[in-house]
Amino acid sequence: MSRTTSAAAFATAAVAAVAGCTSTAEYMQKLEPQAVETAVNRGKFEMNCPAATGSILSKDMLQPAVQGIRFSGPERAEYTVGVSGCGQRATYLVICPLDQSGCWSAGSRNVIR
């Protein structure tokens, strides 16, 4: 009887925890504008083009780089953003941790002419 009660309590807690959490897809959707802004700002500077615009080419979820017993890094959303303007195009890789500490442009600029 005690085992059944604890199993039911665990199942209820698990369902409540999952229901209260925001899904990974929702986080990725929420961080997308910040990722585009990060890439566009870098593109405007590198291309010397204040009129540059950006769009998401692809996105993926990355697992934490560090996973341990007591510590685990945040999951990260990875976006490939295309930036174009002033007759130039470039792609940028943007990483956004799900802990919402900000996005940064990783990797180098790939110029497509």
Beta strands, then each sheet from edge to edge (+ up, - down):
strand 1: 53-62
strand 2: 76-85
strand 3: 88-97
strand 4: 104-112
sheet 1: 1+ 2- 3+ 4-
end
